């Protein structure tokens, strides 16, 4: 975990080239959201949330934290994805540990850290790391909610679903099958009927 995060930190600090057209568009949108948030509240917040009619605002809102701390730079925006990589690897381990022995959970975490796409999405300013973290949290909460018998984990499931939808509107594609399977397995539909 530390090695994967260190590699991404090194790359973000050393890289001077912005790769990809989408990444530039996301960066521009994050700056526009920052300008909208500078306007009087609540109008500024409403404007920031509704600024883009296609992409949900979660990443752009979250990016305002490093912009405030480090200035509105490409490196500052990239720190979000580096922090999210650490969260992704932690959630991968916790989720895998709930399903398999510790050794296999560690292997799953290492494999995730070594995936080229995970490294690429961490080192560039894209939405995928926040979406991945929200989905992992959602799956963990779904597993721990026990067919929605445990209110705390059920609340975490709902909040992480909301976060995932604020990140990318395709989130339900990744969550529908596991949710339906676990609800069926835990006899949720029989209890509800």
PyMOL commands that set and color helices and strands:
alter all, ss='L'
color gray80, all
select helices_A, chain A and resi 2-14+21-37+43-50+58-70+74-99+102-114+116-123+128-145+151-167+171-185+188-192
alter helices_A, ss='H'
color red, helices_A
deselect
rebuild
show_as cartoon
